[in-house]
Every structure is written in C-alpha cells, then in structure tokens.
Amino acid sequence: MPILPTISTLLIILSAVLMAIGWYLIVHNKRRAHKRVMISAAVSALLFFIIYMSRTIFLGNTSFGGPDNLKIYYTIFLIFHIILATVGAIFGIVTLTLAFKRKISIHRKIGPVTSVIWFFTAITGVMVYLLLYVFFKGGETTSMIKAILGY
C-alpha cells in the first residue's frame, strides 16, 4: 500500500488549505461558508487520521532511510511534529466543539491559534513525508515504536 502515505499527506495539505479558506471567509463575515469549509477541513484531517492509524495498526510505520548522520535530526523533528499534531488535534476538537455549542466568543479567541498550530502541523507533516519517501528511500516498515526509536 505505498500510495497510502501520499494520500494521507494530500489530505493534510487539503485540510490546511481549507482552513486558510475558512479563515478568509470569516474575516469577510461569510459565516455560513466559513462553517462549511471548516467542517470540510476537519473531515479531511479526520480522513488523514483514519488512514494513518489504519496503516500504523495493520502495516506499521516506515523508519527513516536516510543517512545515519541525519537520523537524530529526523527523529527530533518527527517527535516535534507528533507533539504539534497532537496539540493541534486537541485544539481542533475544542475549537469545533465551541463552535457547535455556539460559544463563539471563546471560539474566536482560540480559532486563530488552532489554525496556526494546524498550519505548522501540515508543514511539518509534509516535511516528514518528503524525508521518508521523496528525499530518501524509506527504511524498514515496522511498528511505530521501532520506527521512532530506531530499534
């Protein structure tokens, strides 16, 4: 299933683009369109997560296949990305929940923070993809712990 990482990366890019469009729409007071686009961004991110977790559970993760002298930098970058993605997902769920519960004043305050975190998550996610599948040949596909820690 070598196409799955490409599909999931495209879904994250799509979610970030949709989030940028949603931000533009709300700045221009187009609330209904903003809501639709932001829900689409969330669905795109959720589809990414489903594909990623399915692949992780059933196939494992791909370890870094680049030069050994870059492995530590890749690992640090990957851990940063994972933390950022986790924080971004939590912020995203909270931001969406606030919107659906019509707690708009709080939603307005954390929405921009959530968007910025998600943009950085998308950028670092694309970099992880490029490092694993484009710039270098992917390493062994194995369990997540082995891929992250290199055991």
HELIX and SHEET records of a PDB file:
HELIX    1   1 LEU A    4  VAL A   27  1                                  24    
HELIX    2   2 ARG A   31  PHE A   58  1                                  28    
HELIX    3   3 ASP A   68  PHE A  100  1                                  33    
HELIX    4   4 ILE A  104  TYR A  129  1                                  26    
HELIX    5   5 LEU A  130  VAL A  134  3                                   5    
HELIX    6   6 MET A  144  LEU A  149  1                                   6    
SHEET    1   A 2 ASN A  61  THR A  62  0                                        
SHEET    2   A 2 THR A 141  THR A 142 -1                                        
END                                                                             
